[in-house]
């Protein structure tokens, strides 16, 4: 029968691996936070664009009439 200690990493290697995993998780969390911010900015830009497009259509200013 095998025990988990047969597969355990030495303490110094385990600490290095744990540090790498922590850094990866921190980096991934930071990246997702940036994605969240960019998505919010994109949504706001789309709202603004849609609002301008609506206002222009209400007043009859469309691409076809701008010439």
C-alpha positions in Angstrom: 0.0 0.0 0.0 1.2 3.5 -0.8 1.0 6.4 1.6 0.8 10.1 0.7 4.3 10.7 2.2 5.7 8.5 -0.6 4.7 11.3 -3.0 5.2 14.4 -0.8 7.6 17.0 -1.9 10.6 18.0 0.2 9.8 21.1 2.3 12.1 23.5 0.3 10.5 22.3 -3.0 7.0 22.5 -1.6 7.6 26.1 -0.5 8.8 27.1 -3.9 5.8 25.4 -5.6 3.4 27.1 -3.1 5.0 30.5 -3.8 4.6 30.0 -7.6 1.0 29.0 -7.1 0.3 32.0 -4.9 1.9 34.3 -7.5 -0.1 32.7 -10.3 -3.4 33.1 -8.3 -2.5 36.8 -7.5 -1.6 37.4 -11.2 -4.8 35.8 -12.4 -6.9 37.8 -9.9 -5.3 41.0 -11.0 -5.9 40.2 -14.6 -9.6 39.5 -14.0 -9.9 42.7 -12.1 -8.5 44.5 -15.2 -11.0 42.7 -17.4 -13.8 43.7 -15.1 -12.8 47.4 -15.3 -12.4 47.2 -19.1 -15.8 45.6 -19.5 -17.4 48.3 -17.4 -15.6 51.0 -19.6 -16.8 49.3 -22.7 -20.4 49.1 -21.5 -20.3 52.8 -20.6 -18.9 53.7 -24.1 -21.6 51.6 -25.7 -24.3 53.4 -23.7 -22.9 56.7 -24.7 -22.7 55.7 -28.3 -26.2 54.4 -28.3 -27.5 57.6 -26.6 -25.8 59.8 -29.3 -27.1 57.6 -32.1 -30.6 57.8 -30.6 -30.4 61.6 -30.2 -29.2 62.0 -33.8 -32.0 59.8 -35.1 -34.6 61.8 -33.1 -33.3 65.1 -34.6 -33.0 63.6 -38.1 -29.2 63.7 -38.3 -28.2 60.5 -39.8 -25.2 59.5 -41.8 -27.2 59.7 -45.0 -28.2 63.3 -44.3 -24.8 64.6 -43.2 -23.6 65.3 -46.7 
